[in-house]
Structures are given as C-alpha cells and as structure tokens.
Amino acid sequence: MTSEPMLAVSGLSKSFKAVKAVRDVTFSIPRGKTFGLVGESGSGKSTTARLVLRLVEPTDGTIRFRGRDLAGLSPGDLRRERRHMQMIFQDPFGSLNPRMSIRDTLTEPQLVHGIGSPAEHLRTAERLLAEISMPRTALDRYPHEFSGGQRQRIAIARALSTNPELIVADEPVSALDVSVQAQVLNLLRDLQDKHGTTMLFISHDLRVVQFMCDEIAVMYLGEIVEQGPREHIYGAPAHPYTQALLASAPGKGAGKRARLKGEIPSAHAVPSGCAFRTRCPSAFERCAIEKPLMRDIGNGQKAACHLLDEAKAA
C-alpha cells in the first residue's frame, strides 16, 4: 500500500477580487485518517473545502488527490475523479432535492458516474439504508417526511453511494439538535472504520473536532496558524488564537487563559503582520510589522507566532 497521502494541499490560495479568502494553506491527509479544520465563521474553512474538490477554482497552489494534480486534469478526467471524492454539506434541509425520492437520491450518483446496473444501484441503496439504520420503506419517501437527523443520515448515505476514498464533511452536524449530533458523529466514525474512508472534517465546534479528528489545523482569517496531532493541540496549544478558542469552548477547563474577544476582521482588510494581533492579548510591536512564519515546535506540532521566538530567546 502506497505511503503517499490521500490528499496533499500546498500553497492553496483564493482571492475574490479584493477579498483574500484563503491564503497559502498547506496540509496533507494520510489514507484512512481524519483531518480537522477548525476556526470561527469567516476563517476560510468552507472555502478551503470547496477548493479541495475544485468546486471553486484556486487562485494559486496545488491539490494532489490520490497522487494526481487536480488542477492539471481535463474536465473529463476531473469528472471521472469526482466519483472518488464526495461532500457532506452543513444543511440537510437544503442539500437534498425535495422533488426526488430517497431511492432516486441514493441511486443518482451511481447513474451519473456510470457505476453498475439499475439492479446494482438499488442493491447499493438498500445496503446504505441498512448501514444508516433506516428501513427499506424509506426508499419511496421524500426528504420532507424525515427529521433533520434522518435527512443528514440520508445525505451521508448519498455521499457513500459511489464508494469514495475521500469525504469532505463541512459542518455536518451544526444544523442538528445537540441530542442528534452525537448519533450522526458516531455513525460517521463507524462508517469510516467500515469503509476505510479518508475525511476532511470542518467545524467551528472544538468538542466535535476533538472527537472526530486525528490531526487538526486551526484557521484564522484565511490561513492556518497552528497544526498538529489532536492530543497536542488540545493538551498544549501554542498559538494564542488556539488557546483563546479552547478557553471559550463550553466545558473546557480554561484556567487562566484569556478568552476570545471581539470579532474576526474583514477579509477585505487583513491586518498587517500577524492577522490575529488586533485581538491577541500578548501582541507586541513586532506583530504589526512582520508576518510570523509557521515553525516546527516538536511532536508534529507547528504554529505561526512571534511569541515562540521570544520564548526560545528567553
């Protein structure tokens, strides 16, 4: 089995005229693992997800999926590659076509990608319904007949219908009641274990990311400011933004860490130097002048903060 990562993103950037939505994002996901992107609304997480799948064209950077550069693929080759990567959207009320039965919802991706016969399509749909603990009778019903949690289960089944190698889950439980979130998250983990799927998991909820992900990247205003294994990000966060997010999360023992204050700046006017300096309780003169670079701080953990240099010098 190849050791090449399932997904490798390097220098990924996206600008919408004057708006720098994503800036120089780099990460990779080993096969069968879950990589989390976490941050506040407006940090660029969802745009990164769409760039990875080429639903939005990048301004700069490379995206290698299964060893192939997606930017270099022809429209036909990209279409064929799409069967191997699927997305679960945030809102199950909007992501399912209300005019399509569940049967058509689950069989359409196979039909579009030319996978199997109509009889095989139906067998796959029946199998997927069993895997998400829903009865076969659901096939002839419509999305409006189901609860939000059931709809998201159906959306997950649809994403699995082409047997993809990569799933991008963009806030897949944020629109659900808390009581339903745990059920859907456990289902995602169980299905990932069963199918060996690689996952890019996006959320603003630190508790959800901690439960789901092997490695985590913290995004702020379009760029990654800290990245590392789950246990180190939560046990020893190095960047003030990560520390503030953890201090602000419900149920976290924040201790003396400063909580996050203020609003994320507009992407139309990214602050000079360190983008987080306008909200950072530890910012000093250098932070306004010089952009901090991502540096390795050990144990597979990296962060971009001038305070790390100051601590090392001290």
BELWOWO-V52966 format. One record per pair of residues at least 24 apart in sequence whose C-alpha atoms are under 7 Angstrom apart, sorted by sequence separation. I is the first residue (numbers start at 1). J is the second residue. If there is no record, write none. Layout:
<<I,J> <I,J>>
//
This chain:
<<5,29> <6,30> <218,242> <5,30> <6,31> <5,31> <22,48> <149,176> <148,176> <128,157> <83,113> <149,180> <153,184> <166,197> <167,198> <168,199> <169,200> <170,201> <171,202> <165,197> <166,198> <167,199> <168,200> <169,201> <170,202> <171,203> <165,198> <166,199> <167,200> <168,201> <169,202> <170,203> <102,138> <103,139> <102,139> <103,140> <124,161> <101,139> <102,140> <101,140> <102,141> <101,141> <102,142> <240,280> <101,142> <100,142> <206,249> <14,58> <15,59> <98,142> <13,58> <14,59> <98,143> <12,58> <13,59> <14,60> <98,144> <221,267> <13,60> <96,143> <12,60> <13,61> <11,60> <12,61> <11,61> <12,62> <10,61> <11,62> <110,161> <10,62> <106,158> <109,161> <110,162> <9,62> <10,63> <105,158> <109,162> <9,63> <8,63> <9,64> <93,148> <106,161> <8,64> <92,148> <7,64> <8,65> <7,65> <6,65> <7,66> <92,151> <6,66> <92,152> <92,155> <239,303> <238,303> <239,305> <88,155> <88,156> <88,159> <229,300> <87,159> <228,300> <229,301> <86,159> <228,301> <227,301> <228,302> <227,302> <226,302> <227,303> <226,303> <86,164> <225,303> <226,304> <83,162> <84,163> <85,164> <225,304> <84,164> <85,165> <86,166> <87,167> <88,168> <89,169> <90,170> <83,164> <84,165> <85,166> <86,167> <87,168> <88,169> <89,170> <90,171> <84,166> <85,167> <86,168> <87,169> <88,170> <89,171> <90,172> <89,172> <90,173> <88,172> <90,174> <91,175> <90,175> <49,168> <46,170> <45,202> <32,196> <34,198> <35,199> <36,200> <37,201> <38,202> <40,204> <32,197> <33,198> <34,199> <35,200> <36,201> <37,202> <38,203> <39,204> <32,198> <33,199> <34,200> <35,201> <36,202> <37,203> <38,204> <31,198> <34,201> <36,209> <43,219> <36,213> <43,220> <44,221> <35,213> <43,221> <44,222> <34,213> <35,214> <36,215> <37,216> <38,217> <39,218> <42,221> <43,222> <34,214> <35,215> <36,216> <37,217> <38,218> <39,219> <33,214> <34,215> <35,216> <36,217> <37,218> <38,219> <39,220> <37,219> <25,223> <23,222> <24,223> <25,224> <22,222> <23,223> <21,222> <22,223> <21,267> <20,267> <19,267> <20,268> <19,268> <18,268>>
//
